[in-house]
Amino acid sequence: MDEIKTVFDLACGSVSQLPLTPEDRVIRRQAQDELAAMARAEQLAAIDIRLAVLDRQAIRPLRALATGTPSAEDTATLAALEAEAQTLRDERGGLLAASAPD
């Protein structure tokens, strides 16, 4: 089945259903690619924000570690923060690889 487009002629008030032309398909594909790129950019920005938050949350436990006074909670917090950060870095790398030109 051919894909169709709806064309509105405002001058005479008519509506037509026409098959997509090859140019229409190219334009649609370009629009889909742009939407996918925008979605990836939003995901990357969200990951970058979360990584910055994780860095800030690590400051106090790292200070305790640096001064030689870390508690078990500090160590556990740092381990959890690093695990989440590594997961986010992996996800970020996958998004960047997916957006790289062939």
Buried (B, 14 or more C-beta within 10 A) or exposed (E): EEEEEEEEEEEEEEEEEEEBEEEBEEEEEEEEEEEEEEEBEEBBEEBEEBBEEBEEBBEEBBEBBEEEEBEEEBEEBBEBBEEBBEEBEEBBEEBEEEEEEE
